[in-house]
Structures are given as structure tokens and as C-alpha cells.
Amino acid sequence: MRRAEITRKTAETDISVRIDLDGTGVYDNSTGVGFFDHMLDQLARHALIDMTVQATGDLHIDDHHTVEDTGIALGQALRAAMGDKRGIRRYGACLLPMDDALVRCALDLSARPYLVWNVALPTPCIGSFDTELVREFFQAFATHGGITLHVDMLHGINSHHIAEATFKSVARALRDALEVDPRKSDAVPSTKGAL
């Protein structure tokens, strides 16, 4: 079973994450940051990962610690749930349109974390959500999930659409990469024999 549960508690946040990589996209995400919850819902739904995220953080300061630490915990849960990565396709890509926005994602579940981020969100906030935190989330998620992650915005004028297209494109690429390859379900997808 490709499932994991992670708890992360610091002086700034208290986060629990539960995921099932072989789910249907059922989610129950509550971080106290409304727009971020909406984005986590999109990630779960479009990756077909069952996901529960419960987080409390120092929101009286700002949303930064909650969003970043959720990315850390979610990345750790992903890494744990993948195990030795036997049978996965490993690579995934998606070109995702959402109204004016067009976002491309390509990723490798390589255990070599790296983020290439070419996304320009034109406004500093979406409602009260700081748009800088979109990158912060994916940096933490890629680092702790062991993901080589490339995200490029090709078009876009509306920050909400761009951010949502980003989460959805990563989700769809992740879905492809996590799929079990029926032609090699017993092998780790690397000539090294390990990832």
C-alpha cells in the first residue's frame, strides 16, 4: 500500500498529513489559509491522491510558515509513500490551460530535488494570500519529496488562474509519474537499480 502519514510540529506550526497515492482524489485540507486549501484540494483531485492536511500555524504573523511547512510535510509524506519507487513511471509532464493561463510542468521523481521556476504572478496577493508563497510551497515540496520539478508559465494575466494552473499542472504530471507501469511493475525505473 502506497500510503504515508507525517506529523511535523515546530514552534511555528503543527501539521499532520495523510496521503494515499492509489486513491481517487478525495481530500480534507484545512490549514487556516483559504486560498491555499483550495490549491491543496486541486493538487489532490487532479493527482488522484487521497489527501488529508490539518495544519495550525502562526497566522497572526503571516501565512508563510504554514504554507512552507505544509510543503515540507507533504513532500516527506510523498517520499515515504513511494517507498523504493518500484514500478512507477517516474517521469510526468503536463501542459495545462486555465482561461488566460497556460502552465507547463515536467517532473522526475528522481530523489534529486531541484526546482526551476519560471512563473510570474502579476499581483502581490490573491485576496489576502501572498503570491510569493506559491513558489515557497513548491520549493519545500520538491526538496523534501526528492522531485526534480520544472514549472513554466507560458501565458497568463490573472494571478488566481496562473496559481491554480500551476497546482493543477503539477498534479497531473505527478499523477503520470506515480502511475504503475504495467510493463515494468517489478522494477525500479533506473539503470542504477535504485532511486
Residue pairs with C-beta under 8 A, 6 or more apart in sequence:
1 20
1 22
2 20
2 21
2 22
2 81
2 82
2 83
2 178
3 18
3 19
3 20
3 21
3 81
4 17
4 18
4 19
4 76
4 77
4 78
4 80
4 81
5 16
5 17
5 18
5 19
5 77
6 15
6 16
6 17
6 18
6 73
6 74
6 76
6 77
6 80
7 15
7 16
7 17
7 73
8 14
8 15
8 16
8 17
8 69
8 72
8 73
8 76
9 15
10 65
10 69
12 57
12 58
12 65
12 69
13 55
13 56
13 57
13 58
13 65
13 66
13 69
13 70
14 55
14 56
14 57
15 53
15 54
15 55
15 56
15 57
15 66
15 69
15 70
15 73
16 52
16 53
16 54
16 55
16 73
17 51
17 52
17 53
17 70
17 73
17 74
17 76
17 77
18 51
18 52
18 77
19 49
19 50
19 51
19 52
19 74
19 77
19 78
19 81
20 49
20 50
20 51
20 81
21 49
21 78
21 81
21 82
21 178
23 44
23 48
23 49
23 50
23 51
24 48
24 50
25 44
25 45
25 46
25 47
25 48
25 49
25 50
26 44
26 50
26 51
27 40
27 41
27 44
27 45
27 50
27 51
27 52
28 51
28 52
28 53
29 37
29 40
29 41
29 44
29 51
29 52
29 53
30 37
30 53
30 54
30 55
31 37
31 40
31 53
31 54
31 55
31 57
31 66
31 67
31 70
32 55
32 56
32 57
32 59
32 66
33 59
33 63
33 66
33 67
33 129
34 127
34 129
35 126
35 127
35 128
35 129
35 163
36 63
36 66
36 67
36 70
36 129
36 133
36 137
38 164
39 134
39 137
39 163
39 164
39 167
40 51
40 53
40 70
40 167
42 164
42 167
42 168
42 171
43 49
43 51
43 167
43 168
43 170
43 171
43 174
44 50
44 51
44 171
45 171
46 167
46 168
46 171
46 172
46 175
47 170
47 171
47 172
47 174
47 175
47 178
48 175
49 174
49 175
49 178
51 74
53 70
53 73
53 74
55 66
55 69
55 70
56 66
57 63
57 65
57 66
57 69
58 65
58 66
59 66
62 130
63 129
63 130
63 133
64 130
64 133
64 136
67 133
67 136
67 137
68 133
68 136
68 137
68 139
68 140
69 140
70 137
70 140
71 136
71 137
71 138
71 139
71 140
71 141
71 144
72 140
72 141
72 143
72 144
73 144
74 141
74 144
74 145
75 140
75 141
75 142
75 143
75 144
75 145
75 146
75 147
76 144
76 145
78 141
78 145
78 147
79 111
79 144
79 145
79 146
82 88
82 109
82 178
84 188
84 194
84 195
85 109
85 188
85 189
85 195
86 185
86 186
86 187
86 188
87 180
87 181
87 184
87 185
87 186
87 187
88 109
88 177
88 178
88 179
88 180
88 181
88 189
89 176
89 177
89 178
89 179
89 180
89 181
89 189
90 108
90 109
90 110
90 177
90 189
90 190
90 195
91 106
91 107
91 108
91 109
91 176
91 177
92 105
92 106
92 107
92 172
92 173
92 174
92 175
92 176
92 177
92 178
93 104
93 105
93 106
93 107
93 173
93 176
94 104
94 105
94 168
94 169
94 170
94 172
94 173
94 176
95 102
95 103
95 104
95 169
96 102
96 103
96 104
96 105
96 165
96 168
96 169
96 172
97 165
98 161
98 164
98 165
98 168
99 158
99 161
100 155
100 156
100 157
100 158
100 161
101 153
101 155
101 156
101 157
101 158
101 161
101 162
101 164
101 165
102 153
102 154
102 155
102 156
102 165
103 119
103 151
103 152
103 153
103 154
103 156
103 162
103 165
103 166
103 168
103 169
104 150
104 151
104 152
104 154
104 169
105 149
105 150
105 151
105 152
105 166
105 169
105 170
105 172
105 173
106 150
106 173
107 147
107 148
107 149
107 150
107 170
107 173
107 174
107 177
108 147
108 148
108 177
109 145
109 146
109 147
109 177
109 178
109 195
110 146
110 147
110 148
110 195
111 146
111 195
112 146
112 148
113 142
113 143
113 144
113 145
113 146
113 147
113 148
113 149
114 142
114 148
114 149
115 135
115 138
115 139
115 142
115 143
115 149
115 150
115 151
116 149
116 150
116 151
116 152
117 135
117 138
117 139
117 151
118 151
118 152
118 153
119 134
119 135
119 151
119 152
119 153
119 162
119 166
120 153
120 156
121 131
121 134
121 159
121 162
121 163
122 156
122 157
122 158
122 159
122 162
123 131
123 159
124 130
124 131
124 132
125 131
126 159
126 160
126 163
131 159
131 163
134 163
134 166
138 149
138 151
138 166
138 170
141 147
141 149
142 148
142 149
149 170
151 166
151 169
151 170
153 162
153 165
153 166
156 162
156 165
181 189
188 194
188 195
189 195
